[in-house]
């Protein structure tokens, strides 16, 4: 995945930073560490919690 943008999420009501980061990037389907023609853009989140996780939207099949 190539990261294009990463940002801090802010609360809708209070404007305070949330405990995760979100961003946009490209799915590296063939794992060659570069964006090739036809590799789709995706959305992802990275946790700051004690149980770390990475969530991403699978753009294949859309």
N, CA, C and O atoms as a printed pandas DataFrame, in Angstrom:
     atom_number atom_name residue_name chain_id  residue_number  x_coord  y_coord  z_coord
0              1         N          UNK        A               1    0.845   -1.174    0.000
1              2        CA          UNK        A               1    0.000    0.000    0.000
2              3         C          UNK        A               1    0.886    1.232    0.000
3              4         O          UNK        A               1    1.797    1.333    0.821
4              5         N          UNK        A               2    0.641    2.157   -0.891
5              6        CA          UNK        A               2    1.345    3.431   -0.900
6              7         C          UNK        A               2    0.457    4.466   -0.241
7              8         O          UNK        A               2   -0.687    4.666   -0.649
8              9         N          UNK        A               3    0.986    5.125    0.779
9             10        CA          UNK        A               3    0.226    6.143    1.506
10            11         C          UNK        A               3    0.286    7.454    0.736
11            12         O          UNK        A               3    1.358    7.903    0.330
12            13         N          UNK        A               4   -0.878    8.060    0.541
13            14        CA          UNK        A               4   -0.983    9.357   -0.115
14            15         C          UNK        A               4   -1.219   10.449    0.917
15            16         O          UNK        A               4   -0.659   11.540    0.820
16            17         N          UNK        A               5   -2.055   10.147    1.908
17            18        CA          UNK        A               5   -2.413   11.140    2.921
18            19         C          UNK        A               5   -2.683   10.418    4.231
19            20         O          UNK        A               5   -3.238    9.320    4.233
20            21         N          UNK        A               6   -2.290   11.031    5.352
21            22        CA          UNK        A               6   -2.660   10.514    6.668
22            23         C          UNK        A               6   -2.997   11.708    7.545
23            24         O          UNK        A               6   -2.311   12.729    7.492
24            25         N          UNK        A               7   -4.044   11.591    8.350
25            26        CA          UNK        A               7   -4.518   12.722    9.147
26            27         C          UNK        A               7   -5.076   12.239   10.480
27            28         O          UNK        A               7   -5.347   11.052   10.660
28            29         N          UNK        A               8   -5.243   13.169   11.405
29            30        CA          UNK        A               8   -5.851   12.897   12.710
30            31         C          UNK        A               8   -7.347   13.139   12.588
31            32         O          UNK        A               8   -7.776   14.168   12.067
32            33         N          UNK        A               9   -8.136   12.190   13.069
33            34        CA          UNK        A               9   -9.585   12.365   13.070
34            35         C          UNK        A               9   -9.976   13.293   14.213
35            36         O          UNK        A               9   -9.429   13.195   15.312
36            37         N          UNK        A              10  -10.912   14.182   13.959
37            38        CA          UNK        A              10  -11.417   15.104   14.979
38            39         C          UNK        A              10  -12.887   14.824   15.241
39            40         O          UNK        A              10  -13.633   14.455   14.333
40            41         N          UNK        A              11  -13.296   15.002   16.492
41            42        CA          UNK        A              11  -14.688   14.790   16.870
42            43         C          UNK        A              11  -15.615   15.775   16.183
43            44         O          UNK        A              11  -15.270   16.944   16.009
44            45         N          UNK        A              12  -16.773   15.312   15.798
45            46        CA          UNK        A              12  -17.761   16.162   15.128
46            47         C          UNK        A              12  -18.300   17.235   16.062
47            48         O          UNK        A              12  -18.426   18.394   15.669
48            49         N          UNK        A              13  -18.616   16.859   17.289
49            50        CA          UNK        A              13  -19.222   17.784   18.244
50            51         C          UNK        A              13  -18.189   18.616   18.999
51            52         O          UNK        A              13  -18.365   19.822   19.174
52            53         N          UNK        A              14  -17.098   17.963   19.453
53            54        CA          UNK        A              14  -16.145   18.670   20.318
54            55         C          UNK        A              14  -14.860   19.107   19.616
55            56         O          UNK        A              14  -14.106   19.901   20.179
56            57         N          UNK        A              15  -14.589   18.622   18.425
57            58        CA          UNK        A              15  -13.393   19.009   17.685
58            59         C          UNK        A              15  -12.090   18.468   18.260
59            60         O          UNK        A              15  -11.010   18.864   17.821
60            61         N          UNK        A              16  -12.177   17.567   19.239
61            62        CA          UNK        A              16  -10.976   17.005   19.871
62            63         C          UNK        A              16  -10.425   15.848   19.032
63            64         O          UNK        A              16  -11.184   15.146   18.365
64            65         N          UNK        A              17   -9.098   15.653   19.070
65            66        CA          UNK        A              17   -8.492   14.552   18.313
66            67         C          UNK        A              17   -8.974   13.188   18.804
67            68         O          UNK        A              17   -9.154   12.983   20.004
68            69         N          UNK        A              18   -9.177   12.277   17.890
69            70        CA          UNK        A              18   -9.580   10.907   18.205
70            71         C          UNK        A              18   -8.345   10.013   18.270
71            72         O          UNK        A              18   -7.261   10.404   17.836
72            73         N          UNK        A              19   -8.519    8.803   18.817
73            74        CA          UNK        A              19   -7.398    7.888   19.017
74            75         C          UNK        A              19   -7.087    7.024   17.805
75            76         O          UNK        A              19   -6.711    5.861   17.955
76            77         N          UNK        A              20   -7.233    7.558   16.641
77            78        CA          UNK        A              20   -6.814    6.840   15.443
78            79         C          UNK        A              20   -6.449    7.845   14.360
79            80         O          UNK        A              20   -6.828    9.015   14.419
80            81         N          UNK        A              21   -5.719    7.369   13.389
81            82        CA          UNK        A              21   -5.348    8.174   12.229
82            83         C          UNK        A              21   -6.022    7.545   11.020
83            84         O          UNK        A              21   -6.270    6.339   10.996
84            85         N          UNK        A              22   -6.316    8.360   10.022
85            86        CA          UNK        A              22   -6.914    7.816    8.812
86            87         C          UNK        A              22   -6.193    8.380    7.608
87            88         O          UNK        A              22   -5.519    9.407    7.693
88            89         N          UNK        A              23   -6.338    7.713    6.510
89            90        CA          UNK        A              23   -5.657    8.191    5.320
90            91         C          UNK        A              23   -6.142    7.497    4.065
91            92         O          UNK        A              23   -7.063    6.681    4.082
92            93         N          UNK        A              24   -5.489    7.854    2.986
93            94        CA          UNK        A              24   -5.776    7.285    1.678
94            95         C          UNK        A              24   -4.472    6.814    1.066
95            96         O          UNK        A              24   -3.413    7.397    1.299
96            97         N          UNK        A              25   -4.560    5.765    0.288
97            98        CA          UNK        A              25   -3.375    5.234   -0.364
98            99         C          UNK        A              25   -3.786    4.366   -1.541
99           100         O          UNK        A              25   -4.931    4.414   -1.991
100          101         N          UNK        A              26   -2.849    3.578   -2.032
101          102        CA          UNK        A              26   -3.100    2.675   -3.152
102          103         C          UNK        A              26   -2.767    1.251   -2.747
103          104         O          UNK        A              26   -1.761    1.012   -2.080
104          105         N          UNK        A              27   -3.600    0.311   -3.144
105          106        CA          UNK        A              27   -3.390   -1.096   -2.864
106          107         C          UNK        A              27   -2.319   -1.639   -3.804
107          108         O          UNK        A              27   -2.492   -1.619   -5.022
108          109         N          UNK        A              28   -1.222   -2.122   -3.246
109          110        CA          UNK        A              28   -0.124   -2.694   -4.036
110          111         C          UNK        A              28   -0.402   -4.184   -4.238
111          112         O          UNK        A              28    0.106   -5.028   -3.500
112          113         N          UNK        A              29   -1.210   -4.491   -5.240
113          114        CA          UNK        A              29   -1.671   -5.864   -5.446
114          115         C          UNK        A              29   -0.534   -6.847   -5.705
115          116         O          UNK        A              29   -0.632   -8.010   -5.313
116          117         N          UNK        A              30    0.539   -6.410   -6.354
117          118        CA          UNK        A              30    1.631   -7.331   -6.685
118          119         C          UNK        A              30    2.863   -7.143   -5.786
119          120         O          UNK        A              30    3.912   -7.731   -6.051
120          121         N          UNK        A              31    2.747   -6.338   -4.738
121          122        CA          UNK        A              31    3.804   -6.153   -3.726
122          123         C          UNK        A              31    5.149   -5.712   -4.311
123          124         O          UNK        A              31    6.199   -6.180   -3.872
124          125         N          UNK        A              32    5.118   -4.812   -5.304
125          126        CA          UNK        A              32    6.373   -4.317   -5.872
126          127         C          UNK        A              32    6.730   -2.919   -5.352
127          128         O          UNK        A              32    7.668   -2.297   -5.851
128          129         N          UNK        A              33    6.003   -2.430   -4.373
129          130        CA          UNK        A              33    6.265   -1.153   -3.690
130          131         C          UNK        A              33    6.153    0.065   -4.601
131          132         O          UNK        A              33    6.805    1.082   -4.362
132          133         N          UNK        A              34    5.334   -0.032   -5.637
133          134        CA          UNK        A              34    5.031    1.136   -6.463
134          135         C          UNK        A              34    3.608    0.994   -6.989
135          136         O          UNK        A              34    3.055   -0.105   -7.051
136          137         N          UNK        A              35    3.033    2.126   -7.362
137          138        CA          UNK        A              35    1.658    2.128   -7.875
138          139         C          UNK        A              35    1.694    1.809   -9.362
139          140         O          UNK        A              35    2.270    2.552  -10.157
140          141         N          UNK        A              36    1.077    0.707   -9.722
141          142        CA          UNK        A              36    0.990    0.303  -11.119
142          143         C          UNK        A              36   -0.396    0.631  -11.661
143          144         O          UNK        A              36   -1.342    0.832  -10.899
144          145         N          UNK        A              37   -0.502    0.681  -12.968
145          146        CA          UNK        A              37   -1.783    0.939  -13.618
146          147         C          UNK        A              37   -2.808   -0.091  -13.147
147          148         O          UNK        A              37   -2.536   -1.291  -13.135
148          149         N          UNK        A              38   -3.969    0.387  -12.767
149          150        CA          UNK        A              38   -5.054   -0.488  -12.344
150          151         C          UNK        A              38   -5.088   -0.792  -10.856
151          152         O          UNK        A              38   -6.019   -1.447  -10.388
152          153         N          UNK        A              39   -4.087   -0.329  -10.096
153          154        CA          UNK        A              39   -4.111   -0.557   -8.650
154          155         C          UNK        A              39   -4.967    0.526   -8.006
155          156         O          UNK        A              39   -4.660    1.712   -8.130
156          157         N          UNK        A              40   -6.041    0.131   -7.318
157          158        CA          UNK        A              40   -7.040    1.083   -6.837
158          159         C          UNK        A              40   -6.637    1.835   -5.573
159          160         O          UNK        A              40   -5.820    1.371   -4.778
160          161         N          UNK        A              41   -7.240    3.010   -5.418
161          162        CA          UNK        A              41   -7.079    3.832   -4.222
162          163         C          UNK        A              41   -7.925    3.219   -3.107
163          164         O          UNK        A              41   -8.979    2.642   -3.374
164          165         N          UNK        A              42   -7.461    3.344   -1.843
165          166        CA          UNK        A              42   -8.219    2.809   -0.724
166          167         C          UNK        A              42   -8.153    3.735    0.478
167          168         O          UNK        A              42   -7.301    4.619    0.556
168          169         N          UNK        A              43   -9.072    3.515    1.417
169          170        CA          UNK        A              43   -9.163    4.248    2.677
170          171         C          UNK        A              43   -8.650    3.333    3.771
171          172         O          UNK        A              43   -8.919    2.132    3.740
172          173         N          UNK        A              44   -7.899    3.882    4.763
173          174        CA          UNK        A              44   -7.439    3.058    5.873
174          175         C          UNK        A              44   -7.423    3.838    7.175
175          176         O          UNK        A              44   -7.398    5.068    7.175
176          177         N          UNK        A              45   -7.437    3.106    8.293
177          178        CA          UNK        A              45   -7.343    3.678    9.640
178          179         C          UNK        A              45   -6.284    2.911   10.416
179          180         O          UNK        A              45   -6.146    1.698   10.256
180          181         N          UNK        A              46   -5.528    3.624   11.265
181          182        CA          UNK        A              46   -4.518    3.027   12.134
182          183         C          UNK        A              46   -4.854    3.417   13.561
183          184         O          UNK        A              46   -5.063    4.593   13.856
184          185         N          UNK        A              47   -4.907    2.430   14.448
185          186        CA          UNK        A              47   -5.305    2.638   15.838
186          187         C          UNK        A              47   -4.186    3.205   16.694
187          188         O          UNK        A              47   -3.007    2.969   16.428
188          189         N          UNK        A              48   -4.564    3.960   17.730
189          190        CA          UNK        A              48   -3.656    4.398   18.792
190          191         C          UNK        A              48   -3.958    3.652   20.085
191          192         O          UNK        A              48   -3.333    3.921   21.112
192          193         N          UNK        A              49   -4.894    2.732   20.051
193          194        CA          UNK        A              49   -5.332    2.022   21.246
194          195         C          UNK        A              49   -4.316    0.972   21.673
195          196         O          UNK        A              49   -3.378    0.673   20.934
196          197         N          UNK        A              50   -4.505    0.404   22.880
197          198        CA          UNK        A              50   -3.592   -0.627   23.383
198          199         C          UNK        A              50   -3.628   -1.891   22.523
199          200         O          UNK        A              50   -2.649   -2.636   22.475
200          201         N          UNK        A              51   -4.736   -2.131   21.854
201          202        CA          UNK        A              51   -4.815   -3.229   20.892
202          203         C          UNK        A              51   -4.737   -2.619   19.496
203          204         O          UNK        A              51   -5.755   -2.194   18.949
204          205         N          UNK        A              52   -3.541   -2.571   18.915
205          206        CA          UNK        A              52   -3.387   -1.898   17.621
206          207         C          UNK        A              52   -4.092   -2.656   16.492
207          208         O          UNK        A              52   -4.189   -3.883   16.511
208          209         N          UNK        A              53   -4.566   -1.917   15.540
209          210        CA          UNK        A              53   -5.184   -2.521   14.373
210          211         C          UNK        A              53   -4.968   -1.616   13.174
211          212         O          UNK        A              53   -4.699   -0.424   13.319
212          213         N          UNK        A              54   -5.088   -2.190   12.002
213          214        CA          UNK        A              54   -5.146   -1.431   10.757
214          215         C          UNK        A              54   -6.410   -1.898   10.059
215          216         O          UNK        A              54   -6.577   -3.086    9.781
216          217         N          UNK        A              55   -7.293   -0.961    9.779
217          218        CA          UNK        A              55   -8.528   -1.240    9.063
218          219         C          UNK        A              55   -8.374   -0.630    7.684
219          220         O          UNK        A              55   -7.886    0.494    7.558
220          221         N          UNK        A              56   -8.781   -1.350    6.646
221          222        CA          UNK        A              56   -8.776   -0.746    5.322
222          223         C          UNK        A              56   -9.950   -1.250    4.506
223          224         O          UNK        A              56  -10.426   -2.372    4.681
224          225         N          UNK        A              57  -10.394   -0.400    3.624
225          226        CA          UNK        A              57  -11.482   -0.704    2.714
226          227         C          UNK        A              57  -10.911   -1.495    1.549
227          228         O          UNK        A              57   -9.927   -1.067    0.947
228          229         N          UNK        A              58  -11.497   -2.631    1.217
229          230        CA          UNK        A              58  -11.038   -3.426    0.085
230          231         C          UNK        A              58  -11.679   -2.881   -1.188
231          232         O          UNK        A              58  -12.869   -3.098   -1.418
232          233         N          UNK        A              59  -10.915   -2.181   -2.014
233          234        CA          UNK        A              59  -11.490   -1.561   -3.209
234          235         C          UNK        A              59  -11.723   -2.546   -4.351
235          236         O          UNK        A              59  -12.372   -2.201   -5.339
236          237         N          UNK        A              60  -11.205   -3.761   -4.230
237          238        CA          UNK        A              60  -11.399   -4.760   -5.279
238          239         C          UNK        A              60  -12.814   -5.312   -5.143
239          240         O          UNK        A              60  -13.242   -5.688   -4.052
240          241         N          UNK        A              61  -13.519   -5.355   -6.239
241          242        CA          UNK        A              61  -14.890   -5.842   -6.203
242          243         C          UNK        A              61  -15.907   -4.720   -6.146
243          244         O          UNK        A              61  -17.111   -4.975   -6.118
244          245         N          UNK        A              62  -15.440   -3.480   -6.130
245          246        CA          UNK        A              62  -16.367   -2.343   -6.137
246          247         C          UNK        A              62  -16.715   -1.997   -7.554
247          248         O          UNK        A              62  -17.485   -1.066   -7.792
